[in-house]
Amino acid sequence: MKVSQLFTKTQKNAPADEVARNAQLLIRAGFIHKEMAGVYAYLPLGLRVLENIKNIVREEMNAIGGQEVMMTTLQPKDIWEKTDRWDDKKVDNWFKTKLANGTELGVGLTHEEPIVDALSTYVTSYKDMPLSVYQIQNKFRNELRAKSGLLRGREFVMKDMYSLARTQEEHEEMYELAAAAYHKVYDRLGIGAITYRTYADGGIFTERFSDEFQTLSEIGEDTIYVNEAKKIAINEEVYTDENLAKLGLNKADFVEKRGVEVGNIFPLESKYTDALGVYYADEKGQKQSIIMGCYGIGVSRLVGMIAEHFSDDNGLIWPDNIAPFRVYLVQIGDVTAEAQELHDELMSQGIEVLWDDRDVRPGEKFADAELMGIPHRVVVSEKTIASGQYEYKQRTGSDVEMLTKDELIKRLS
């Protein structure tokens, strides 16, 4: 990919009505386009980041036995009435629409009911479980306010997984597998050290706690209390003496922090399966309830969280494994053939390259490389060609090094 061929361009300023730093940076760098508050389009660079994060999430869900599906956005009213979640007084952030014949439909905000409805055809026996299915899909929620860029959207990308188990013990085994997989996701994204499994309210689903995964951040909307020694936290909503005693925890061991919720897992008990009349026959042919769990990760929210966290005054700083490209190749002067040769060599090694071939000042190219947050910058010029080396710089470092081609490939590999 050549920068001259990108239809996006970097900008000095973000839209005046965009107040969130993550969106300001992503817009200026040409990663996203703001359609309206809480609704963003992903442009070529932004889509590559989004897909890289999706792939990490997908790999970890597959590793614990998740099977990927793609459910519909339009949802029938009747299955939501059965679980008492159609009424706006019960769920107040629905987007709803109608067919030409007047039939009411919901626009997907979550998928417990449709998943259970779809699986009812296939899950009838104890032999059909345990089972986990997931999707990575756009969701739509009619948020009253959307002022945090990608951290709170009206349209956003989410991974939602649903587990079905025969017993509470089997459910808890699956639940803990998912929690461990979430930690692996956050470690791979570079935020594992500041992301805490957090006790939260189980809501209408369960008397047990649910679990949030909160990443420490000054711009977080949630107040959490962190026990750094045990690597756990408690959401403010359940931070009571009674709950601390129930968990066997001491208030003196916790400190107050701000956090961004980047994932959550819920025990659903048999609320949805019972309501929709989906049961299984055990070994004796007796009808039994199915125990469910729900596991969400806000994929597009992670784009915003990482953009907010990994950035400086000059722009974004993407980790290598989710950056849109690993190398920003800067061509200075009439050295197209030499730049092409290095480009092809790096690409043959599986190293993705964004080649800045524009006829603009070197300083403008360097500034764009930093704003876009590409992890590694390599310069090809008449000067570097004469020396038999390339100018190399890491996005996170201040030192410029001169490396031979072999040294450069070894460094990038």
C-alpha positions as a Python dict, from the first residue, in 0.01 Angstrom:
ca = {
    (1, 'M'): (0, 0, 0),
    (2, 'K'): (130, 344, -98),
    (3, 'V'): (33, 654, 96),
    (4, 'S'): (-26, 834, -235),
    (5, 'Q'): (-299, 580, -312),
    (6, 'L'): (-485, 611, 21),
    (7, 'F'): (-808, 803, -24),
    (8, 'T'): (-768, 926, 333),
    (9, 'K'): (-532, 1200, 440),
    (10, 'T'): (-411, 1311, 780),
    (11, 'Q'): (-563, 1626, 929),
    (12, 'K'): (-425, 1887, 1163),
    (13, 'N'): (-753, 1917, 1348),
    (14, 'A'): (-1045, 1693, 1440),
    (15, 'P'): (-1410, 1808, 1400),
    (16, 'A'): (-1498, 2082, 1645),
    (17, 'D'): (-1783, 1875, 1791),
    (18, 'E'): (-1557, 1576, 1873),
    (19, 'V'): (-1449, 1598, 2236),
    (20, 'A'): (-1308, 1248, 2293),
    (21, 'R'): (-933, 1219, 2253),
    (22, 'N'): (-949, 866, 2109),
    (23, 'A'): (-1182, 976, 1828),
    (24, 'Q'): (-988, 1299, 1770),
    (25, 'L'): (-666, 1105, 1711),
    (26, 'L'): (-830, 837, 1496),
    (27, 'I'): (-1007, 1098, 1281),
    (28, 'R'): (-693, 1310, 1239),
    (29, 'A'): (-490, 1004, 1141),
    (30, 'G'): (-750, 899, 883),
    (31, 'F'): (-863, 579, 1059),
    (32, 'I'): (-1231, 662, 1110),
    (33, 'H'): (-1496, 903, 984),
    (34, 'K'): (-1757, 1048, 1217),
    (35, 'E'): (-2106, 1007, 1078),
    (36, 'M'): (-2279, 1143, 1389),
    (37, 'A'): (-2239, 1127, 1766),
    (38, 'G'): (-2167, 766, 1860),
    (39, 'V'): (-2154, 643, 1499),
    (40, 'Y'): (-1822, 605, 1315),
    (41, 'A'): (-1720, 454, 981),
    (42, 'Y'): (-1397, 254, 964),
    (43, 'L'): (-1166, 366, 683),
    (44, 'P'): (-887, 145, 536),
    (45, 'L'): (-635, 198, 818),
    (46, 'G'): (-894, 178, 1093),
    (47, 'L'): (-1051, -134, 947),
    (48, 'R'): (-714, -309, 948),
    (49, 'V'): (-676, -235, 1321),
    (50, 'L'): (-1032, -350, 1390),
    (51, 'E'): (-977, -675, 1199),
    (52, 'N'): (-649, -742, 1380),
    (53, 'I'): (-825, -711, 1714),
    (54, 'K'): (-1110, -930, 1591),
    (55, 'N'): (-863, -1200, 1493),
    (56, 'I'): (-703, -1203, 1838),
    (57, 'V'): (-1045, -1232, 2002),
    (58, 'R'): (-1152, -1499, 1750),
    (59, 'E'): (-841, -1709, 1812),
    (60, 'E'): (-893, -1710, 2188),
    (61, 'M'): (-1264, -1792, 2163),
    (62, 'N'): (-1189, -2078, 1922),
    (63, 'A'): (-921, -2205, 2161),
    (64, 'I'): (-1184, -2270, 2431),
    (65, 'G'): (-1426, -2441, 2193),
    (66, 'G'): (-1633, -2146, 2073),
    (67, 'Q'): (-1803, -2190, 1735),
    (68, 'E'): (-1850, -1873, 1532),
    (69, 'V'): (-2191, -1779, 1392),
    (70, 'M'): (-2348, -1467, 1244),
    (71, 'M'): (-2694, -1383, 1371),
    (72, 'T'): (-2935, -1135, 1216),
    (73, 'T'): (-2961, -767, 1308),
    (74, 'L'): (-3340, -759, 1262),
    (75, 'Q'): (-3513, -948, 1542),
    (76, 'P'): (-3875, -1062, 1583),
    (77, 'K'): (-4079, -907, 1859),
    (78, 'D'): (-4235, -1230, 1989),
    (79, 'I'): (-3923, -1395, 2132),
    (80, 'W'): (-3841, -1078, 2326),
    (81, 'E'): (-4194, -1062, 2465),
    (82, 'K'): (-4149, -1416, 2600),
    (83, 'T'): (-3852, -1302, 2807),
    (84, 'D'): (-4019, -971, 2903),
    (85, 'R'): (-3753, -756, 2736),
    (86, 'W'): (-3948, -595, 2452),
    (87, 'D'): (-4113, -320, 2657),
    (88, 'D'): (-3910, 5, 2656),
    (89, 'K'): (-3981, 31, 3028),
    (90, 'K'): (-3774, -286, 3076),
    (91, 'V'): (-3498, -218, 2818),
    (92, 'D'): (-3478, 153, 2745),
    (93, 'N'): (-3213, 165, 2472),
    (94, 'W'): (-3381, -26, 2190),
    (95, 'F'): (-3379, 86, 1830),
    (96, 'K'): (-3699, -48, 1675),
    (97, 'T'): (-3845, -44, 1327),
    (98, 'K'): (-4139, -182, 1127),
    (99, 'L'): (-4188, -380, 810),
    (100, 'A'): (-4405, -236, 534),
    (101, 'N'): (-4694, -448, 666),
    (102, 'G'): (-4662, -293, 1011),
    (103, 'T'): (-4486, -584, 1184),
    (104, 'E'): (-4260, -453, 1462),
    (105, 'L'): (-3894, -554, 1469),
    (106, 'G'): (-3603, -491, 1701),
    (107, 'V'): (-3260, -379, 1579),
    (108, 'G'): (-3003, -603, 1747),
    (109, 'L'): (-2871, -475, 2079),
    (110, 'T'): (-2785, -821, 2218),
    (111, 'H'): (-2863, -1178, 2114),
    (112, 'E'): (-2958, -1402, 2407),
    (113, 'E'): (-3311, -1460, 2275),
    (114, 'P'): (-3220, -1518, 1906),
    (115, 'I'): (-2935, -1753, 2002),
    (116, 'V'): (-3161, -1966, 2220),
    (117, 'D'): (-3430, -1963, 1951),
    (118, 'A'): (-3180, -2081, 1687),
    (119, 'L'): (-3027, -2350, 1909),
    (120, 'S'): (-3366, -2489, 2012),
    (121, 'T'): (-3366, -2696, 1692),
    (122, 'Y'): (-3031, -2858, 1770),
    (123, 'V'): (-2999, -2882, 2149),
    (124, 'T'): (-3243, -3137, 2283),
    (125, 'S'): (-3029, -3398, 2461),
    (126, 'Y'): (-2759, -3407, 2726),
    (127, 'K'): (-2533, -3532, 2446),
    (128, 'D'): (-2560, -3193, 2271),
    (129, 'M'): (-2379, -3003, 2548),
    (130, 'P'): (-2164, -2836, 2666),
    (131, 'L'): (-2174, -2587, 2379),
    (132, 'S'): (-2049, -2234, 2313),
    (133, 'V'): (-2129, -2015, 2013),
    (134, 'Y'): (-2015, -1661, 1946),
    (135, 'Q'): (-2031, -1387, 1688),
    (136, 'I'): (-1845, -1064, 1612),
    (137, 'Q'): (-2107, -825, 1488),
    (138, 'N'): (-2241, -470, 1488),
    (139, 'K'): (-2477, -387, 1771),
    (140, 'F'): (-2713, -91, 1803),
    (141, 'R'): (-2808, 81, 2127),
    (142, 'N'): (-2998, 405, 2165),
    (143, 'E'): (-2761, 566, 2414),
    (144, 'L'): (-2885, 890, 2568),
    (145, 'R'): (-2535, 1034, 2543),
    (146, 'A'): (-2242, 940, 2326),
    (147, 'K'): (-1956, 1173, 2414),
    (148, 'S'): (-1669, 929, 2457),
    (149, 'G'): (-1580, 852, 2097),
    (150, 'L'): (-1548, 478, 2037),
    (151, 'L'): (-1585, 407, 2408),
    (152, 'R'): (-1963, 456, 2399),
    (153, 'G'): (-2128, 414, 2063),
    (154, 'R'): (-2479, 391, 1930),
    (155, 'E'): (-2346, 153, 1667),
    (156, 'F'): (-2046, -57, 1765),
    (157, 'V'): (-1873, -389, 1707),
    (158, 'M'): (-1907, -653, 1976),
    (159, 'K'): (-1803, -1011, 2033),
    (160, 'D'): (-2081, -1188, 2218),
    (161, 'M'): (-2051, -1555, 2314),
    (162, 'Y'): (-2317, -1773, 2473),
    (163, 'S'): (-2253, -2101, 2657),
    (164, 'L'): (-2501, -2378, 2727),
    (165, 'A'): (-2436, -2625, 3006),
    (166, 'R'): (-2616, -2920, 3166),
    (167, 'T'): (-2530, -2836, 3527),
    (168, 'Q'): (-2416, -2545, 3737),
    (169, 'E'): (-2077, -2712, 3784),
    (170, 'E'): (-2033, -2754, 3409),
    (171, 'H'): (-2135, -2391, 3355),
    (172, 'E'): (-1880, -2268, 3609),
    (173, 'E'): (-1602, -2462, 3435),
    (174, 'M'): (-1694, -2297, 3104),
    (175, 'Y'): (-1725, -1958, 3274),
    (176, 'E'): (-1373, -1977, 3418),
    (177, 'L'): (-1233, -2092, 3084),
    (178, 'A'): (-1384, -1782, 2926),
    (179, 'A'): (-1245, -1556, 3199),
    (180, 'A'): (-896, -1699, 3141),
    (181, 'A'): (-936, -1649, 2765),
    (182, 'Y'): (-1027, -1284, 2827),
    (183, 'H'): (-704, -1231, 3018),
    (184, 'K'): (-514, -1380, 2722),
    (185, 'V'): (-689, -1138, 2485),
    (186, 'Y'): (-595, -837, 2695),
    (187, 'D'): (-237, -959, 2737),
    (188, 'R'): (-204, -991, 2358),
    (189, 'L'): (-344, -641, 2314),
    (190, 'G'): (-87, -495, 2551),
    (191, 'I'): (-332, -390, 2824),
    (192, 'G'): (-324, -703, 3040),
    (193, 'A'): (-120, -544, 3317),
    (194, 'I'): (-378, -269, 3372),
    (195, 'T'): (-695, -475, 3315),
    (196, 'Y'): (-867, -622, 3620),
    (197, 'R'): (-1138, -883, 3660),
    (198, 'T'): (-1398, -684, 3851),
    (199, 'Y'): (-1690, -801, 4065),
    (200, 'A'): (-2010, -636, 3944),
    (201, 'D'): (-2385, -658, 3990),
    (202, 'G'): (-2548, -971, 3847),
    (203, 'G'): (-2863, -767, 3779),
    (204, 'I'): (-3183, -948, 3687),
    (205, 'F'): (-2990, -1255, 3570),
    (206, 'T'): (-2847, -1399, 3889),
    (207, 'E'): (-2798, -1352, 4261),
    (208, 'R'): (-2430, -1417, 4197),
    (209, 'F'): (-2189, -1146, 4088),
    (210, 'S'): (-2120, -1087, 3723),
    (211, 'D'): (-1766, -1007, 3609),
    (212, 'E'): (-1647, -699, 3428),
    (213, 'F'): (-1300, -652, 3286),
    (214, 'Q'): (-1194, -297, 3362),
    (215, 'T'): (-889, -126, 3215),
    (216, 'L'): (-746, 148, 3435),
    (217, 'S'): (-780, 488, 3270),
    (218, 'E'): (-826, 845, 3379),
    (219, 'I'): (-1103, 883, 3121),
    (220, 'G'): (-1295, 582, 3254),
    (221, 'E'): (-1664, 623, 3328),
    (222, 'D'): (-1661, 365, 3609),
    (223, 'T'): (-1532, 394, 3962),
    (224, 'I'): (-1368, 70, 4073),
    (225, 'Y'): (-1176, -39, 4380),
    (226, 'V'): (-858, -230, 4302),
    (227, 'N'): (-666, -488, 4501),
    (228, 'E'): (-334, -478, 4319),
    (229, 'A'): (-186, -771, 4510),
    (230, 'K'): (-470, -1008, 4419),
    (231, 'K'): (-522, -854, 4071),
    (232, 'I'): (-895, -812, 4129),
    (233, 'A'): (-1132, -518, 4157),
    (234, 'I'): (-1484, -438, 4272),
    (235, 'N'): (-1723, -204, 4094),
    (236, 'E'): (-1852, 84, 4301),
    (237, 'E'): (-2209, -44, 4259),
    (238, 'V'): (-2133, -353, 4473),
    (239, 'Y'): (-1857, -212, 4693),
    (240, 'T'): (-2033, -261, 5024),
    (241, 'D'): (-1924, -402, 5357),
    (242, 'E'): (-2172, -686, 5313),
    (243, 'N'): (-2031, -788, 4976),
    (244, 'L'): (-1672, -756, 5093),
    (245, 'A'): (-1752, -988, 5382),
    (246, 'K'): (-1924, -1231, 5142),
    (247, 'L'): (-1608, -1237, 4930),
    (248, 'G'): (-1374, -1260, 5228),
    (249, 'L'): (-1199, -936, 5133),
    (250, 'N'): (-1067, -646, 5343),
    (251, 'K'): (-1156, -288, 5245),
    (252, 'A'): (-812, -169, 5355),
    (253, 'D'): (-656, -365, 5066),
    (254, 'F'): (-841, -168, 4797),
    (255, 'V'): (-770, 167, 4634),
    (256, 'E'): (-1010, 377, 4426),
    (257, 'K'): (-942, 400, 4052),
    (258, 'R'): (-1117, 494, 3728),
    (259, 'G'): (-1178, 224, 3469),
    (260, 'V'): (-1307, 157, 3118),
    (261, 'E'): (-1511, -161, 3085),
    (262, 'V'): (-1359, -361, 2798),
    (263, 'G'): (-1546, -686, 2857),
    (264, 'N'): (-1803, -857, 3075),
    (265, 'I'): (-1924, -1207, 3152),
    (266, 'F'): (-2260, -1294, 3304),
    (267, 'P'): (-2411, -1604, 3457),
    (268, 'L'): (-2760, -1615, 3301),
    (269, 'E'): (-2884, -1921, 3491),
    (270, 'S'): (-3182, -2063, 3295),
    (271, 'K'): (-3370, -1735, 3253),
    (272, 'Y'): (-3377, -1736, 2872),
    (273, 'T'): (-3391, -2107, 2802),
    (274, 'D'): (-3683, -2156, 3042),
    (275, 'A'): (-3868, -1851, 2909),
    (276, 'L'): (-3837, -1976, 2551),
    (277, 'G'): (-3925, -2335, 2645),
    (278, 'V'): (-3588, -2485, 2551),
    (279, 'Y'): (-3487, -2782, 2766),
    (280, 'Y'): (-3282, -3098, 2731),
    (281, 'A'): (-3352, -3460, 2813),
    (282, 'D'): (-3105, -3613, 3058),
    (283, 'E'): (-2977, -3973, 3061),
    (284, 'K'): (-3309, -4088, 3209),
    (285, 'G'): (-3517, -3893, 2956),
    (286, 'Q'): (-3618, -3637, 3216),
    (287, 'K'): (-3663, -3273, 3111),
    (288, 'Q'): (-3396, -3044, 3257),
    (289, 'S'): (-3319, -2671, 3241),
    (290, 'I'): (-3021, -2546, 3042),
    (291, 'I'): (-2774, -2320, 3225),
    (292, 'M'): (-2642, -2029, 3018),
    (293, 'G'): (-2357, -1782, 3031),
    (294, 'C'): (-2299, -1467, 2826),
    (295, 'Y'): (-1956, -1325, 2740),
    (296, 'G'): (-1910, -984, 2575),
    (297, 'I'): (-1608, -794, 2448),
    (298, 'G'): (-1649, -449, 2292),
    (299, 'V'): (-1415, -485, 1993),
    (300, 'S'): (-1459, -131, 1861),
    (301, 'R'): (-1440, -1, 2218),
    (302, 'L'): (-1099, -168, 2240),
    (303, 'V'): (-987, 31, 1934),
    (304, 'G'): (-1077, 349, 2121),
    (305, 'M'): (-931, 231, 2452),
    (306, 'I'): (-598, 135, 2295),
    (307, 'A'): (-587, 458, 2093),
    (308, 'E'): (-644, 654, 2413),
    (309, 'H'): (-391, 457, 2616),
    (310, 'F'): (-114, 410, 2358),
    (311, 'S'): (-65, 766, 2235),
    (312, 'D'): (139, 1078, 2299),
    (313, 'D'): (145, 1440, 2187),
    (314, 'N'): (250, 1333, 1836),
    (315, 'G'): (-25, 1078, 1778),
    (316, 'L'): (-110, 710, 1807),
    (317, 'I'): (128, 432, 1915),
    (318, 'W'): (-9, 94, 1804),
    (319, 'P'): (133, -232, 1941),
    (320, 'D'): (295, -436, 1661),
    (321, 'N'): (29, -706, 1649),
    (322, 'I'): (-267, -475, 1592),
    (323, 'A'): (-108, -188, 1396),
    (324, 'P'): (-251, -141, 1044),
    (325, 'F'): (106, -182, 912),
    (326, 'R'): (424, -269, 1098),
    (327, 'V'): (657, -51, 891),
    (328, 'Y'): (622, 303, 758),
    (329, 'L'): (864, 316, 465),
    (330, 'V'): (971, 672, 393),
    (331, 'Q'): (1106, 739, 46),
    (332, 'I'): (1316, 1057, 22),
    (333, 'G'): (1420, 1167, -324),
    (334, 'D'): (1434, 975, -652),
    (335, 'V'): (1497, 629, -507),
    (336, 'T'): (1180, 453, -618),
    (337, 'A'): (1355, 138, -740),
    (338, 'E'): (1545, 95, -413),
    (339, 'A'): (1233, 164, -205),
    (340, 'Q'): (1040, -89, -416),
    (341, 'E'): (1311, -350, -361),
    (342, 'L'): (1303, -307, 18),
    (343, 'H'): (924, -299, 19),
    (344, 'D'): (907, -630, -167),
    (345, 'E'): (1171, -790, 52),
    (346, 'L'): (990, -697, 373),
    (347, 'M'): (653, -807, 237),
    (348, 'S'): (804, -1143, 135),
    (349, 'Q'): (902, -1187, 501),
    (350, 'G'): (542, -1129, 610),
    (351, 'I'): (615, -775, 732),
    (352, 'E'): (331, -539, 631),
    (353, 'V'): (455, -209, 485),
    (354, 'L'): (293, 129, 427),
    (355, 'W'): (510, 306, 168),
    (356, 'D'): (512, 686, 175),
    (357, 'D'): (599, 768, -184),
    (358, 'R'): (456, 1121, -183),
    (359, 'D'): (642, 1422, -317),
    (360, 'V'): (630, 1616, 10),
    (361, 'R'): (886, 1729, 266),
    (362, 'P'): (1048, 1455, 481),
    (363, 'G'): (923, 1628, 795),
    (364, 'E'): (563, 1589, 679),
    (365, 'K'): (619, 1220, 619),
    (366, 'F'): (777, 1170, 960),
    (367, 'A'): (491, 1358, 1129),
    (368, 'D'): (231, 1142, 952),
    (369, 'A'): (417, 824, 1050),
    (370, 'E'): (396, 930, 1414),
    (371, 'L'): (34, 1045, 1396),
    (372, 'M'): (-70, 714, 1238),
    (373, 'G'): (122, 526, 1509),
    (374, 'I'): (301, 281, 1279),
    (375, 'P'): (547, 94, 1510),
    (376, 'H'): (859, 108, 1290),
    (377, 'R'): (989, 375, 1050),
    (378, 'V'): (1246, 304, 781),
    (379, 'V'): (1398, 570, 553),
    (380, 'V'): (1535, 506, 205),
    (381, 'S'): (1726, 798, 54),
    (382, 'E'): (2029, 863, -163),
    (383, 'K'): (2227, 911, 159),
    (384, 'T'): (2123, 575, 306),
    (385, 'I'): (2183, 396, -24),
    (386, 'A'): (2536, 538, -41),
    (387, 'S'): (2607, 409, 311),
    (388, 'G'): (2463, 64, 239),
    (389, 'Q'): (2231, 99, 536),
    (390, 'Y'): (1878, 212, 620),
    (391, 'E'): (1768, 469, 875),
    (392, 'Y'): (1551, 296, 1135),
    (393, 'K'): (1346, 431, 1423),
    (394, 'Q'): (1087, 281, 1656),
    (395, 'R'): (771, 482, 1721),
    (396, 'T'): (828, 451, 2095),
    (397, 'G'): (1198, 537, 2085),
    (398, 'S'): (1387, 858, 2023),
    (399, 'D'): (1708, 711, 1882),
    (400, 'V'): (1766, 671, 1509),
    (401, 'E'): (1979, 371, 1408),
    (402, 'M'): (2154, 281, 1086),
    (403, 'L'): (2098, -85, 994),
    (404, 'T'): (2195, -307, 704),
    (405, 'K'): (1916, -490, 525),
    (406, 'D'): (1992, -812, 712),
    (407, 'E'): (2000, -629, 1045),
    (408, 'L'): (1674, -454, 962),
    (409, 'I'): (1492, -775, 869),
    (410, 'K'): (1624, -946, 1183),
    (411, 'R'): (1502, -654, 1396),
    (412, 'L'): (1156, -655, 1238),
    (413, 'S'): (1126, -1034, 1259),
}
